[in-house]
Amino acid sequence: MTRRSVTQHYPEVQPELPPRSRGVIALFEENCTVCMLCARECPDWCIYIDSHKETIPAAAPGGRERSRNVLDRFAIDFSLCMYCGICVEVCPFDALFWSPEFEYAETDIRELTHERDRLREWMWTVPEPPPLTEAAEEPKEIAAARKAAERQSGGQDS
């Protein structure tokens, strides 16, 4: 009570956010396989995904045609979202990330449903993950790739 209060002049002066703070959910569209796990696990049902199947011709003659899902629409209704992060956690392909972006207010609640273009723009604001400590174990994927490369190069030398 003996100190003067400090007023934050927000629009003119941006606040200093803590590292890895949660703002909005960003979409890395290239990693999305339209598995729908995020939409199924969302307790608010605020993720809307539409897709269609596309046939890929056989890579080799006599091979089998493949089909894959193609993302048509990915939208999140931030008026319903409770920012729990379950969608980010359950995504097996690292297509969803927390962005520290927090300035996305709208005058109309119907405009809080952001489509994949807007979610993609926020992807560029996602900070890089912190570096691994020197004493940390090597990730299993990298260790497996390194062993496979060593086996392959060892087989070519003989």
C-alpha positions as CSV (number, residue, x, y, z in Angstrom):
1,M,0.0,0.0,0.0
2,T,3.0,2.3,0.4
3,R,4.1,1.8,-3.2
4,R,2.6,3.4,-6.3
5,S,0.7,1.1,-8.5
6,V,2.2,0.3,-11.9
7,T,-0.2,0.6,-14.8
8,Q,0.4,-1.5,-17.9
9,H,-0.1,0.6,-21.1
10,Y,-1.2,-2.4,-23.1
11,P,-2.0,-1.4,-26.6
12,E,1.1,0.8,-26.8
13,V,3.4,-1.4,-24.8
14,Q,3.3,-5.2,-25.4
15,P,3.4,-7.3,-22.2
16,E,6.4,-9.6,-21.6
17,L,4.9,-13.1,-21.7
18,P,6.6,-16.0,-20.0
19,P,8.3,-18.5,-22.3
20,R,6.0,-21.2,-23.8
21,S,2.9,-19.3,-22.7
22,R,-0.5,-20.5,-24.2
23,G,-2.4,-18.2,-26.5
24,V,-4.1,-19.9,-29.4
25,I,-3.7,-23.2,-31.1
26,A,-1.7,-23.1,-34.4
27,L,-2.0,-25.7,-37.2
28,F,0.9,-27.1,-39.1
29,E,-1.1,-28.3,-42.0
30,E,1.5,-30.5,-43.7
31,N,1.6,-32.8,-40.6
32,C,-2.2,-33.2,-40.4
33,T,-3.3,-36.7,-41.6
34,V,-7.0,-36.0,-40.8
35,C,-7.0,-38.8,-38.2
36,M,-9.7,-36.8,-36.3
37,L,-8.2,-37.6,-32.9
38,C,-8.1,-33.9,-31.9
39,A,-11.8,-33.5,-32.7
40,R,-12.9,-36.7,-31.0
41,E,-11.0,-35.9,-27.8
42,C,-12.0,-32.3,-27.5
43,P,-14.4,-32.0,-24.5
44,D,-16.0,-28.9,-26.0
45,W,-16.4,-30.2,-29.6
46,C,-15.1,-27.0,-31.0
47,I,-12.8,-28.5,-33.7
48,Y,-14.4,-28.9,-37.1
49,I,-12.7,-31.1,-39.7
50,D,-13.8,-31.9,-43.2
51,S,-11.8,-34.1,-45.6
52,H,-12.1,-36.3,-48.6
53,K,-10.2,-39.4,-49.9
54,E,-7.9,-39.2,-52.8
55,T,-6.6,-42.1,-54.8
56,I,-2.8,-42.2,-55.4
57,P,-1.7,-44.3,-58.4
58,A,0.6,-47.3,-57.8
59,A,4.3,-46.3,-57.5
60,A,5.5,-49.4,-59.3
61,P,3.9,-51.3,-62.2
62,G,1.6,-54.0,-60.9
63,G,1.4,-52.2,-57.6
64,R,-1.7,-51.4,-55.6
65,E,-3.4,-48.0,-55.6
66,R,-3.4,-46.2,-52.3
67,S,-5.8,-43.8,-50.8
68,R,-5.1,-40.9,-48.5
69,N,-7.2,-38.3,-46.6
70,V,-7.0,-34.8,-47.9
71,L,-7.8,-31.9,-45.5
72,D,-10.6,-29.7,-46.8
73,R,-11.5,-27.7,-43.6
74,F,-9.9,-27.4,-40.2
75,A,-11.5,-24.8,-38.0
76,I,-11.5,-24.1,-34.2
77,D,-14.3,-22.2,-32.6
78,F,-12.4,-20.2,-29.9
79,S,-15.7,-19.0,-28.4
80,L,-16.2,-22.6,-27.2
81,C,-12.6,-23.6,-26.6
82,M,-11.6,-23.8,-23.0
83,Y,-7.8,-23.9,-23.9
84,C,-7.3,-27.3,-22.1
85,G,-4.7,-28.4,-24.7
86,I,-6.0,-31.9,-25.0
87,C,-6.0,-31.6,-28.8
88,V,-2.3,-30.5,-28.8
89,E,-1.4,-33.5,-26.6
90,V,-3.3,-36.2,-28.5
91,C,-2.1,-35.2,-32.0
92,P,0.3,-38.1,-32.9
93,F,1.8,-36.2,-35.9
94,D,2.6,-32.8,-34.3
95,A,0.2,-30.8,-36.3
96,L,-1.1,-28.7,-33.5
97,F,1.0,-26.3,-31.3
98,W,0.5,-23.6,-28.7
99,S,1.1,-20.2,-30.0
100,P,1.8,-17.2,-27.7
101,E,-0.5,-15.1,-29.9
102,F,-3.2,-13.6,-27.7
103,E,-4.6,-10.7,-29.8
104,Y,-7.4,-12.2,-31.7
105,A,-10.5,-10.5,-30.2
106,E,-13.5,-10.0,-32.5
107,T,-16.5,-7.7,-32.2
108,D,-18.9,-10.5,-33.3
109,I,-18.8,-13.9,-31.5
110,R,-19.4,-15.7,-34.9
111,E,-16.0,-14.5,-36.1
112,L,-14.2,-16.4,-33.4
113,T,-14.3,-19.6,-35.5
114,H,-10.9,-19.4,-37.2
115,E,-10.3,-21.5,-40.3
116,R,-7.1,-23.2,-41.3
117,D,-5.6,-20.2,-43.0
118,R,-5.7,-18.2,-39.8
119,L,-4.5,-21.1,-37.8
120,R,-1.6,-21.5,-40.2
121,E,-0.6,-17.9,-39.8
122,W,-0.2,-18.4,-36.1
123,M,2.2,-21.3,-36.7
124,W,4.9,-18.8,-37.5
125,T,4.6,-17.4,-33.9
126,V,5.2,-20.7,-32.2
127,P,8.6,-20.5,-30.4
128,E,11.2,-23.2,-30.9
129,P,11.3,-25.9,-28.2
130,P,14.0,-25.4,-25.6
131,P,17.2,-27.2,-26.4
132,L,17.9,-30.6,-24.8
133,T,20.2,-30.7,-21.9
134,E,23.6,-32.3,-22.5
135,A,22.8,-35.1,-20.0
136,A,19.5,-36.0,-21.7
137,E,19.0,-39.2,-23.5
138,E,19.0,-39.2,-27.3
139,P,15.4,-39.4,-28.7
140,K,14.5,-43.0,-29.6
141,E,13.7,-42.0,-33.2
142,I,17.1,-40.4,-33.8
143,A,18.9,-43.3,-32.1
144,A,17.1,-45.8,-34.3
145,A,17.8,-43.8,-37.4
146,R,21.5,-43.5,-36.4
147,K,21.8,-47.3,-35.9
148,A,20.1,-48.0,-39.2
149,A,22.5,-45.6,-41.0
150,E,25.5,-47.2,-39.3
151,R,24.3,-50.7,-40.3
152,Q,23.8,-49.5,-43.9
153,S,27.1,-47.8,-44.1
154,G,28.8,-50.8,-42.4
155,G,27.3,-53.2,-45.0
156,Q,28.6,-51.1,-47.9
157,D,32.2,-50.9,-46.7
158,S,32.7,-54.7,-46.8
